[in-house]
Amino acid sequence: MSKSDAVAKIRPYTASDQKLVRFKLGQSNMEALANANNKTYFHPLTLAVWVALSGAFIQMMQWWPSSQYGILSYLKPLPAFASTAVPVMFFVDWINRPYFEGLTQEVMRRPDVRDIEKHYFHDPASGFWLLEFGDKYIGLIAVDASQPSSKDKRNAAKANGKTPKTATIRHFHVDDEFRKANVQQDLLDYAVDHAFNKDPKLERIEVPDSPLIPYTRPTLRDKGFELDHHTQTVGILGWKMGTRYLKREKWSDSKKQ
């Protein structure tokens, strides 16, 4: 298919997508690790530690520039800065990596990933979709309406046993080259509309929130998802993970505008 004939489409998951989907889910979590590392590398405290270590190494090796050797002597300290950067970067990755590797393993072991078709296609409000341009993968999103979240269970105890039916967006990923086109908005709109339209009893949709996946947060806010609570603090800089939610009433109001 030529590019001129290619069209963008959102389609349901099929069994032939398994390898691609599992790869993209793992890639999404490891991309968050890369973002965490990059934010840490350029944090003022990290830069200060790097400069201090480099200065100590230069002093130990007596690599300070000397005017008697001309301008080229100012290149003499550069190997010290390069060599001390390596252990700093290694230490940052060593601290940040366990959470994201553990999250990736947890995701791959979940029942919904082990058998996507069985998990996502028995409830009308659930679904797993891929966005494609021609035959090229662009992104994916998965909505699970089969069980209430732990947050809802806590709320249920306060509401005389009445549990609001909640769906959860468990997976949401768009390839980097398409994010500037804001195609993640199209995926989110499709999934949210599907869930609320297919189940009139569905009261809210929840989605994990992470500052380390920056392209999804503005999209969720624009759609009306509000921060419900923080779930945990991760990484060397203590990023706060959380949960956002969208109520049916707010979704309905947005459709009337």
Buried (B, 14 or more C-beta within 10 A) or exposed (E): EEEEEEEBEBEEBEEEBBEEBBEBBBBBBBBBBEBBBEBBBEBEEBEEBBEEBBBEBBEEEEBEBEEEEEEEBEEBBEBBBEEBBEEBBEBBBEBBBEBBBEBBEEBEEEEBBEEBBEBBEEBEBBBBBBBBBEEBBBBBBBBBBBEBBEBBEEBBEEEEEEBBBBBBBBBBBBBEEBBEEEBBBBBBBBBBEBBBEBBEEBBBBBBBBBBBBEBBBEBBEEBBBEBBEEBEEBBBBEBBBBBBBBBBEBBEEEEEE
